[in-house]
Every structure is written in structure tokens, then in C-alpha cells.
Amino acid sequence: MLRRTFCHLPGVGPHTETRLWEAGISTWDDLPKAPVGVMPPAKLERLRAGIAASEAQLARGEVHPFVQGLASQHHWRVFPTLRSAVAYLDIETTGLGSPGDIITTIAVYDGQQVLHFVNDQNLNEFPKVIEQYQMLVTYNGKCFDVPFIERFFDIRLEQVHLDLRYILRQLGLGGGLKGCEKALGMDRHDLAGLDGFHAVVLWHEWAKHGWQKSLDTLLAYNVADTINLEALMVYAYNHLLCETPFAAVETVPNGVAPDNPFQADPATVARLLSSAW
């Protein structure tokens, strides 16, 4: 979809982009045969120069200029271009970012493998690992996960970042990550009912008592978030694509969700859900 995009260029908005598509200019390659009158000659020349620059940037693997040039509601268009270098990311913490709050676990799914990081075990390896990815996909990560990570590790995450909270909102889906999952018929099975508060409790049980079942349940919950992000991202991309003329040719396939390497302990989940906190 990126090579069908024109509204990342200065002076080209959605209306002009739609006129170009309707005139048969559906990809950058169609510009040389642009019909007379589609736009003033001077503007057409500027468009051709801009697309030539875009071609060069894309050939070098530079996607940030497209994201910076696109209005936020169009950022979803870069997804297929970077799908092979994406990290679906979710963190668990002891709070919302007050002094003293820490990251307890981080889960990363890249479409092939699941990676996990645990405080006081291998959490310090996360900054080096995340460098290898060019795009992050999160839910509410722009407000929470990424700022928390950057403060905690004193790093900057420079990747292209697609936050599904805002992308799915364009499709009328809200209510948090689990609300979106439920609306699309996604079932968390043995993790159903757990939320971020329970994740904090699970961490404290592990840190204080060393209960392995609590840590395993926490990691199962954390990993489930990242695995489900891929399905939500594909759903959002394909449905937003229907607002363009290219749904029949640019639809992306669903990934094959991996097995969660961690299993929630049913007794632990039942205890958490039945407790009056």
C-alpha cells in the first residue's frame, strides 16, 4: 500500500490522492502516464520529484519519512512494508509510572518467535534485542509502554510505532485491548478475566514467595497480549484498506499464531478472580 500512497508528500492531501487514484494513477509507476489535466503541470512535476525521492528512500529501507509525512490516521499503510521486521510488544509493571514503579516482565512476538524478559533474570537484555526490529506494534504503547521503557532503561526507541489503540478506534473499536479482542470474537480461554491489576499481584507473589505458578501465569498473560496484537493489526489493516480502491489486491494474510510457551495455572487464576481486593 505504501507505493500507492501519495498523501505523504507536501501539498497532497486525501482529496488529491483520491483524484489521482480515480485518474488511473494507482501506483508510483503510473505517474509518467498521468493524463493531461489531472493537476496543474507545475504541481505534477513537484509530485514526480517527490515520488522519485520516495522511491530512493524506500530502496534504502527508510520508512520514517513516510510516517512523518502521513497524517496519523494513515500510518497503518506502512505495516506490510515492515511486517518482517515487526515486534509486537507489551510490558507488565508494578504501577502506572510513579516513582519506584518498575517493569516486571516484557513480552515480544515478531511473527516467528516469542521472547520474554523478566526482572532480575534477563530484563537487561531487552534494549539490545529490541534494536533489531524496525517497527513496534502495541496497544496504548504510545502513552504507556514506550515511555515507561524509555525511562526505565534510559534509552530511546526510534522504531516506527503503530499503536493499535488509535488505529482500531478508526474502526469503532474501543474498550481497551480486551474489549477489542472480545468484539472480534477472540477468546483468552484460561486467561479470561485477568487484567493489569492481577498482573501486579502475580508479580508480588513471585517476588515475595517465589511461587513459580504465579510467574508462569503472569508470563502467559503478558505473552497472550503480544500474540493477539498480530491478529488485531492484520484485521485493522485489511479493514482500513477497504476504504481505498485496493482491497482486492493489497489484503495481507493472517499470521499463524504460535502456542503460548507459558501456561496459566487454573487454580491461581481462580484464586485471583475470586479474591476481594
TINUSE-732022 format. One record per residue (C-alpha): x, y, z; residue number from 1; residue in one letter. Coordinates in Angstrom, 2 decimals, padded with zeros to 5 digits. Each point is the difference from the previous one (the first is absolute). Layout:
BEGIN
<<X Y Z> NUM 'a'>,
...
This chain:
BEGIN
<<000.00 000.00 000.00> 1 'm'>,
<<002.93 002.33 000.54> 2 'l'>,
<<000.75 000.22 -003.73> 3 'r'>,
<<-003.63 000.97 -000.59> 4 'r'>,
<<000.28 002.85 002.50> 5 't'>,
<<000.39 003.62 -001.08> 6 'f'>,
<<-001.30 001.97 002.97> 7 'c'>,
<<003.33 -000.22 001.84> 8 'h'>,
<<001.28 002.72 -002.34> 9 'l'>,
<<-000.32 003.73 000.76> 10 'p'>,
<<-003.06 001.50 -001.63> 11 'g'>,
<<-001.68 -003.36 -000.66> 12 'v'>,
<<-002.96 -000.75 002.25> 13 'g'>,
<<-002.54 -002.83 -000.01> 14 'p'>,
<<-002.19 001.79 -002.56> 15 'h'>,
<<002.85 000.39 -002.50> 16 't'>,
<<001.12 -003.57 000.63> 17 'e'>,
<<-003.51 -001.26 -000.76> 18 't'>,
<<-000.08 002.03 -003.23> 19 'r'>,
<<003.29 -001.59 -001.05> 20 'l'>,
<<-001.35 -003.49 000.67> 21 'w'>,
<<-003.19 000.76 -001.92> 22 'e'>,
<<002.12 001.23 -002.92> 23 'a'>,
<<001.72 -003.38 -000.20> 24 'g'>,
<<003.13 000.97 001.90> 25 'i'>,
<<-000.22 -002.83 002.48> 26 's'>,
<<003.75 -000.45 000.63> 27 't'>,
<<003.11 002.14 -000.23> 28 'w'>,
<<000.82 -001.76 -003.28> 29 'd'>,
<<-003.10 001.52 -001.60> 30 'd'>,
<<001.16 003.61 000.39> 31 'l'>,
<<001.77 000.22 -003.39> 32 'p'>,
<<-003.31 -000.69 -001.76> 33 'k'>,
<<-002.05 002.42 002.08> 34 'a'>,
<<-002.80 001.37 -002.20> 35 'p'>,
<<000.04 003.64 -001.00> 36 'v'>,
<<-002.04 002.13 002.37> 37 'g'>,
<<000.21 -002.26 003.04> 38 'v'>,
<<001.84 002.88 001.70> 39 'm'>,
<<001.91 003.13 -001.03> 40 'p'>,
<<003.28 -000.83 -001.80> 41 'p'>,
<<002.18 001.68 002.64> 42 'a'>,
<<-001.67 -001.97 002.80> 43 'k'>,
<<000.32 -003.20 -001.99> 44 'l'>,
<<003.73 000.58 -000.40> 45 'e'>,
<<000.36 000.56 003.73> 46 'r'>,
<<-001.92 -003.21 000.57> 47 'l'>,
<<002.31 -001.93 -002.32> 48 'r'>,
<<003.05 001.40 001.78> 49 'a'>,
<<-001.48 -000.94 003.36> 50 'g'>,
<<-000.74 -003.54 -001.12> 51 'i'>,
<<003.52 -000.38 -001.41> 52 'a'>,
<<001.31 000.92 003.43> 53 'a'>,
<<-002.45 -002.43 001.60> 54 's'>,
<<001.19 -002.80 -002.28> 55 'e'>,
<<003.58 000.66 001.08> 56 'a'>,
<<-000.93 000.05 003.67> 57 'q'>,
<<-001.94 -003.24 -000.25> 58 'l'>,
<<002.88 -001.66 -001.86> 59 'a'>,
<<002.25 000.92 002.92> 60 'r'>,
<<-002.51 -001.44 002.46> 61 'g'>,
<<-000.87 003.40 001.42> 62 'e'>,
<<-003.63 000.00 001.12> 63 'v'>,
<<000.09 002.76 002.60> 64 'h'>,
<<-000.41 002.74 -002.65> 65 'p'>,
<<-003.30 -001.55 -001.07> 66 'f'>,
<<-001.30 -000.20 003.56> 67 'v'>,
<<001.04 003.59 000.65> 68 'q'>,
<<-001.70 001.16 -003.17> 69 'g'>,
<<-003.22 -001.92 000.48> 70 'l'>,
<<-002.84 001.15 002.20> 71 'a'>,
<<-000.28 -002.32 003.00> 72 's'>,
<<-003.19 -001.63 -001.31> 73 'q'>,
<<002.02 -001.34 -002.94> 74 'h'>,
<<002.96 -001.45 001.89> 75 'h'>,
<<-001.49 -003.50 -000.34> 76 'w'>,
<<001.08 000.02 -003.64> 77 'r'>,
<<003.63 -000.75 000.86> 78 'v'>,
<<-000.84 -003.32 001.67> 79 'f'>,
<<000.62 -002.42 -002.90> 80 'p'>,
<<003.28 001.70 -000.89> 81 't'>,
<<001.45 -000.67 003.47> 82 'l'>,
<<-001.94 -003.09 001.00> 83 'r'>,
<<003.09 -002.22 -000.18> 84 's'>,
<<001.77 002.30 002.48> 85 'a'>,
<<-002.83 000.64 002.47> 86 'v'>,
<<000.01 -000.50 003.75> 87 'a'>,
<<-003.40 -000.37 001.64> 88 'y'>,
<<000.77 001.33 003.44> 89 'l'>,
<<-001.63 000.07 003.43> 90 'd'>,
<<001.34 000.70 003.48> 91 'i'>,
<<-001.21 -000.72 003.51> 92 'e'>,
<<000.91 002.32 002.86> 93 't'>,
<<-000.62 000.58 003.70> 94 't'>,
<<-001.92 003.20 -000.70> 95 'g'>,
<<-000.78 002.75 -002.45> 96 'l'>,
<<003.34 001.75 000.16> 97 'g'>,
<<000.25 001.56 003.42> 98 's'>,
<<003.46 000.22 001.59> 99 'p'>,
<<001.05 -003.49 001.02> 100 'g'>,
<<-002.14 -001.81 -002.56> 101 'd'>,
<<001.95 -002.54 -002.02> 102 'i'>,
<<-000.41 -002.19 -003.05> 103 'i'>,
<<-000.60 -003.56 001.13> 104 't'>,
<<-000.24 -001.87 -003.31> 105 't'>,
<<000.13 000.80 -003.71> 106 'i'>,
<<-001.32 -002.21 -002.78> 107 'a'>,
<<000.98 000.37 -003.65> 108 'v'>,
<<-001.46 -001.94 -002.92> 109 'y'>,
<<001.49 000.57 -003.45> 110 'd'>,
<<-002.29 -002.17 -002.08> 111 'g'>,
<<002.37 -002.95 000.35> 112 'q'>,
<<001.13 -000.31 003.60> 113 'q'>,
<<-001.04 001.09 003.46> 114 'v'>,
<<002.58 001.68 002.20> 115 'l'>,
<<-000.45 000.78 003.68> 116 'h'>,
<<001.96 002.06 002.48> 117 'f'>,
<<-000.32 -000.16 003.78> 118 'v'>,
<<001.25 002.47 002.59> 119 'n'>,
<<003.04 -001.29 001.90> 120 'd'>,
<<000.47 -002.72 -002.62> 121 'q'>,
<<000.57 001.19 -003.56> 122 'n'>,
<<-001.76 003.35 -000.16> 123 'l'>,
<<003.28 001.80 -000.62> 124 'n'>,
<<000.26 -001.78 -003.37> 125 'e'>,
<<-003.11 001.71 -001.35> 126 'f'>,
<<001.56 003.25 -001.34> 127 'p'>,
<<002.46 -001.88 -002.18> 128 'k'>,
<<-002.60 -002.45 -001.27> 129 'v'>,
<<-002.58 002.64 -000.93> 130 'i'>,
<<002.57 001.86 -002.14> 131 'e'>,
<<-000.29 -002.64 -002.72> 132 'q'>,
<<-003.61 000.91 -000.78> 133 'y'>,
<<-001.09 002.87 -002.24> 134 'q'>,
<<-003.63 000.29 001.10> 135 'm'>,
<<-001.86 -000.33 003.29> 136 'l'>,
<<-003.67 -000.91 000.24> 137 'v'>,
<<-001.64 000.61 003.37> 138 't'>,
<<-003.35 000.73 001.59> 139 'y'>,
<<000.18 003.33 001.84> 140 'n'>,
<<003.77 -000.18 -000.29> 141 'g'>,
<<000.40 003.64 -000.99> 142 'k'>,
<<-001.45 001.12 003.32> 143 'c'>,
<<001.29 -002.79 002.23> 144 'f'>,
<<002.33 -002.79 -001.15> 145 'd'>,
<<002.52 001.97 -002.02> 146 'v'>,
<<000.36 002.99 002.37> 147 'p'>,
<<000.32 -002.41 002.94> 148 'f'>,
<<002.68 -002.02 -001.81> 149 'i'>,
<<001.93 003.11 -000.99> 150 'e'>,
<<000.04 001.32 003.58> 151 'r'>,
<<000.77 -003.36 001.56> 152 'f'>,
<<002.94 -000.86 -002.26> 153 'f'>,
<<001.01 003.59 -000.82> 154 'd'>,
<<-000.19 -000.73 -003.73> 155 'i'>,
<<-001.86 001.31 -003.03> 156 'r'>,
<<-002.11 -002.35 -002.13> 157 'l'>,
<<000.34 001.46 -003.49> 158 'e'>,
<<-002.02 -002.62 -001.86> 159 'q'>,
<<-003.12 000.75 -001.99> 160 'v'>,
<<-002.79 -000.48 002.53> 161 'h'>,
<<-003.57 -001.04 -000.79> 162 'l'>,
<<-002.29 000.29 003.01> 163 'd'>,
<<-003.11 -002.10 -000.50> 164 'l'>,
<<-001.96 001.98 002.55> 165 'r'>,
<<-000.31 002.81 -002.54> 166 'y'>,
<<-000.06 -002.12 -003.15> 167 'i'>,
<<-002.87 -002.17 001.24> 168 'l'>,
<<-001.86 003.07 001.20> 169 'r'>,
<<-000.30 000.99 -003.68> 170 'q'>,
<<-002.06 -003.17 -000.40> 171 'l'>,
<<-002.19 000.75 003.00> 172 'g'>,
<<001.74 -002.48 002.29> 173 'l'>,
<<000.82 001.07 003.55> 174 'g'>,
<<-000.27 -001.22 003.55> 175 'g'>,
<<003.66 -000.82 000.39> 176 'g'>,
<<001.92 -002.90 -001.47> 177 'l'>,
<<-002.29 -002.61 001.48> 178 'k'>,
<<-003.08 001.89 -001.14> 179 'g'>,
<<001.31 -000.02 -003.57> 180 'c'>,
<<000.82 -003.69 000.23> 181 'e'>,
<<-003.46 -000.80 001.30> 182 'k'>,
<<-001.66 002.04 -002.75> 183 'a'>,
<<001.87 -002.09 -002.57> 184 'l'>,
<<-000.79 -003.32 001.66> 185 'g'>,
<<003.49 -000.65 001.33> 186 'm'>,
<<-000.05 -002.30 003.03> 187 'd'>,
<<002.64 000.09 002.73> 188 'r'>,
<<-001.13 -003.37 001.35> 189 'h'>,
<<001.75 -000.70 003.32> 190 'd'>,
<<001.15 003.63 000.26> 191 'l'>,
<<-003.50 001.45 -000.30> 192 'a'>,
<<-000.75 002.53 002.69> 193 'g'>,
<<003.58 000.87 000.89> 194 'l'>,
<<001.05 003.62 -000.33> 195 'd'>,
<<002.90 002.31 000.75> 196 'g'>,
<<-000.79 000.11 003.71> 197 'f'>,
<<000.25 -003.78 000.22> 198 'h'>,
<<003.34 000.19 -001.84> 199 'a'>,
<<001.35 002.19 002.81> 200 'v'>,
<<-001.26 -002.46 002.62> 201 'v'>,
<<001.60 -002.90 -001.83> 202 'l'>,
<<003.35 001.78 -000.09> 203 'w'>,
<<-000.10 000.73 003.73> 204 'h'>,
<<-000.84 -003.64 000.71> 205 'e'>,
<<003.01 -001.08 -002.02> 206 'w'>,
<<002.34 002.64 001.47> 207 'a'>,
<<-001.06 -000.63 003.61> 208 'k'>,
<<-000.66 -003.73 000.07> 209 'h'>,
<<001.76 -001.35 -003.09> 210 'g'>,
<<-003.19 -001.66 -001.22> 211 'w'>,
<<000.86 -001.28 -003.47> 212 'q'>,
<<-003.65 -000.45 -000.94> 213 'k'>,
<<-000.56 003.71 000.59> 214 's'>,
<<002.89 000.95 -002.28> 215 'l'>,
<<-001.09 -002.47 -002.68> 216 'd'>,
<<-003.54 001.38 000.10> 217 't'>,
<<001.33 003.56 -000.25> 218 'l'>,
<<002.16 -000.90 -002.99> 219 'l'>,
<<-002.89 -001.84 -001.67> 220 'a'>,
<<-002.11 003.15 000.41> 221 'y'>,
<<002.78 002.27 -001.30> 222 'n'>,
<<000.75 -002.20 -003.01> 223 'v'>,
<<-003.71 -000.32 -000.90> 224 'a'>,
<<-000.13 003.77 -000.40> 225 'd'>,
<<002.79 000.00 -002.59> 226 't'>,
<<-001.24 -003.02 -001.97> 227 'i'>,
<<-003.45 001.55 -000.30> 228 'n'>,
<<001.45 003.29 -001.25> 229 'l'>,
<<000.93 -001.59 -003.32> 230 'e'>,
<<-003.55 -001.16 -000.68> 231 'a'>,
<<-001.35 003.43 000.94> 232 'l'>,
<<002.54 001.77 -002.21> 233 'm'>,
<<-000.88 -002.15 -003.02> 234 'v'>,
<<-003.70 000.54 000.64> 235 'y'>,
<<000.44 003.76 000.24> 236 'a'>,
<<002.17 000.22 -003.10> 237 'y'>,
<<-002.34 -002.03 -002.19> 238 'n'>,
<<-003.10 001.86 001.15> 239 'h'>,
<<001.53 003.43 -000.44> 240 'l'>,
<<001.16 -001.14 -003.42> 241 'l'>,
<<-003.67 -000.35 -000.94> 242 'c'>,
<<-000.22 003.78 000.11> 243 'e'>,
<<002.34 000.09 -003.01> 244 't'>,
<<-000.47 -001.52 -003.50> 245 'p'>,
<<002.65 -002.65 000.69> 246 'f'>,
<<-001.56 -002.49 002.40> 247 'a'>,
<<-000.04 -002.73 -002.64> 248 'a'>,
<<003.73 000.21 -000.69> 249 'v'>,
<<001.65 001.26 003.20> 250 'e'>,
<<-001.64 -002.15 002.70> 251 't'>,
<<002.55 -001.63 002.28> 252 'v'>,
<<-000.40 -003.55 001.35> 253 'p'>,
<<-000.43 -000.89 003.63> 254 'n'>,
<<003.01 -001.33 001.82> 255 'g'>,
<<000.09 -003.42 001.61> 256 'v'>,
<<-000.27 000.66 003.72> 257 'a'>,
<<002.58 -001.95 001.97> 258 'p'>,
<<-000.71 -002.02 003.08> 259 'd'>,
<<000.49 002.00 003.15> 260 'n'>,
<<003.20 -001.39 001.58> 261 'p'>,
<<-001.46 000.64 003.45> 262 'f'>,
<<-003.11 -001.47 001.54> 263 'q'>,
<<-002.20 001.77 002.52> 264 'a'>,
<<-000.58 -002.02 003.13> 265 'd'>,
<<-003.78 -000.53 000.27> 266 'p'>,
<<000.02 -000.01 003.80> 267 'a'>,
<<001.98 003.24 000.09> 268 't'>,
<<-002.37 001.67 -002.45> 269 'v'>,
<<-003.04 -001.20 001.95> 270 'a'>,
<<001.48 001.29 003.25> 271 'r'>,
<<000.71 003.43 -001.51> 272 'l'>,
<<-003.45 000.33 -001.53> 273 'l'>,
<<-001.77 -001.03 003.19> 274 's'>,
<<001.98 002.28 002.33> 275 's'>,
<<-001.47 003.25 001.28> 276 'a'>,
<<002.84 002.47 -000.26> 277 'w'>,
